[in-house]
Amino acid sequence: MTKEAAALRNKRIIGAILVIGVLFAVGKEVYTTFVLKDKINVAQTENKKLKGEAEKLGNEVKKLQDESYIGSYISGSIYATDDNSQVIIVSDDEKESATKDKKTKEAPDHKNKILFGVGALVALAIIFIAGTRIYKSRALKNKASAAQEKKSEQSKPVEKVGNGLRQTPE
């Protein structure tokens, strides 16, 4: 292996290492971005939920200041009824199933985001491989043209001049 070929091989290895490092860094940043976006979405959802709860509590405070509401609240909590009222009891199982349905609807889906990141990395790898092949083919063409020029220079007619030989110009 000549020095030029060894140097070219070393450059390719360094280039491959750099490209792999860049691909890794880009992939890591893409993944981090998706995770942070999910965290932001969760925080915004929780913020809306807490604002809704604060509004409900504010309404509850206003209601508790009304004497007629206090009377109906007390009669409902001890299941006492007036002549025209009814008490409806909701079981804990129904409450849990309602909250589970809500949670499953709000669960974030990371699969699509991970697939997108992997797809981006694969695309970058394909671009790197294609670029390497184009570089190799150009290098081979340059070597072939250089060899052809060298061969054509060697095949020029030679004339004897004094003690040495000289190539005739074309």
C-alpha positions in Angstrom: 0.0 0.0 0.0 1.4 3.3 -1.0 1.6 6.4 1.2 -1.1 8.1 -0.8 -3.5 5.1 -0.4 -2.7 4.9 3.3 -3.3 8.6 3.7 -6.6 8.4 1.8 -7.7 5.4 3.9 -6.9 7.3 7.1 -8.9 10.4 5.8 -11.9 8.1 5.1 -11.7 6.5 8.5 -11.5 10.0 10.2 -14.4 11.2 8.0 -16.5 8.2 8.9 -15.8 8.6 12.6 -16.8 12.3 12.3 -20.0 11.6 10.4 -21.0 8.9 12.9 -20.3 11.3 15.8 -22.4 14.0 14.1 -25.2 11.5 13.4 -25.2 10.4 17.0 -25.3 14.0 18.2 -28.1 14.9 15.9 -30.1 11.8 16.8 -29.6 12.6 20.5 -30.8 16.2 20.0 -33.8 15.0 18.0 -34.8 12.6 20.8 -34.2 15.2 23.5 -36.4 17.7 21.6 -39.3 15.2 21.4 -39.0 14.3 25.1 -39.0 18.0 26.0 -42.0 18.7 23.8 -43.9 15.9 25.5 -42.9 17.3 28.9 -44.2 20.7 27.9 -47.5 19.2 26.7 -47.9 17.3 29.9 -47.2 20.4 32.0 -49.6 22.5 29.9 -52.3 19.8 30.3 -51.7 19.8 34.0 -51.8 23.6 34.1 -55.2 23.6 32.4 -56.4 20.9 34.8 -55.2 22.9 37.8 -56.8 26.1 36.5 -60.1 24.2 36.1 -59.9 22.9 39.6 -59.1 26.4 40.9 -62.1 27.7 39.1 -64.3 24.9 40.5 -63.0 25.6 44.1 -63.7 29.3 43.6 -67.3 28.4 42.5 -67.6 26.1 45.5 -66.5 28.9 47.9 -69.2 31.2 46.4 -71.8 28.5 46.7 -70.9 27.8 50.4 -71.6 31.4 51.1 -75.2 30.8 50.1 -77.4 29.4 52.9 -79.8 27.5 50.6 -76.9 25.7 49.0 -75.4 24.7 52.4 -78.8 23.1 53.3 -79.0 21.1 50.2 -75.3 20.1 50.5 -75.8 18.8 54.0 -78.9 16.9 53.1 -77.1 15.3 50.2 -74.0 14.3 52.2 -76.1 12.5 54.8 -78.6 11.1 52.3 -81.5 13.0 53.8 -84.2 14.1 51.4 -86.9 16.6 51.3 -90.3 15.7 49.9 -89.4 16.5 46.3 -85.7 15.5 46.1 -83.9 12.3 45.2 -80.4 11.0 46.1 -78.3 9.4 43.4 -75.1 7.5 44.5 -72.3 7.0 42.1 -70.0 4.0 42.9 -66.3 4.3 43.1 -65.9 1.7 40.3 -67.7 4.1 37.9 -65.5 7.0 38.9 -62.3 4.9 38.4 -63.3 3.7 35.0 -64.1 7.3 33.9 -60.6 8.5 35.1 -58.9 5.5 33.4 -60.6 6.3 30.1 -59.4 9.9 30.4 -55.8 8.8 31.1 -55.6 6.4 28.2 -56.8 9.2 25.8 -54.1 11.6 27.1 -51.1 9.1 27.0 -48.5 10.4 24.6 -47.3 8.2 21.8 -43.5 8.1 21.6 -43.3 5.4 18.8 -43.9 7.8 15.9 -41.3 10.2 17.2 -38.7 7.5 17.7 -39.4 6.2 14.3 -39.0 9.7 12.8 -35.6 10.0 14.6 -34.4 6.6 13.3 -35.6 7.5 9.8 -33.6 10.7 9.9 -30.5 8.8 11.0 -31.0 6.2 8.3 -31.4 9.0 5.7 -28.2 10.7 6.8 -26.3 7.4 6.7 -27.6 6.8 3.1 -26.5 10.3 2.1 -23.0 9.7 3.7 -22.6 6.3 1.9 -23.7 7.9 -1.5 -21.3 10.7 -1.0 -18.4 8.3 -0.2 -19.2 6.3 -3.4 -19.3 9.5 -5.5 -16.0 10.6 -4.0 -14.4 7.2 -4.7 -15.6 7.1 -8.3 -14.3 10.6 -8.9 -10.9 9.6 -7.4 -10.8 6.6 -9.6 -11.6 8.7 -12.7 -8.9 11.2 -11.7 -6.4 8.4 -11.3 -7.3 6.9 -14.6 -7.0 10.2 -16.4 -3.6 10.8 -14.7 -2.4 7.4 -15.7 -3.7 8.0 -19.3 -1.8 11.3 -19.4 1.3 9.7 -18.1 1.0 6.9 -20.7 0.5 9.4 -23.5 3.6 11.3 -22.5 5.6 8.2 -22.5 4.4 7.2 -25.9 5.5 10.4 -27.6 8.1 10.0 -30.3 11.7 10.5 -29.1 14.5 11.9 -31.1 18.2 11.7 -30.3 19.8 15.0 -29.5 23.5 14.9 -28.7 24.1 12.5 -25.9 20.5 12.4 -24.5 17.0 11.8 -25.7 14.3 14.4 -26.1 10.6 14.1 -26.6 9.2 15.9 -29.6 6.5 18.3 -28.9 3.1 17.7 -30.6 
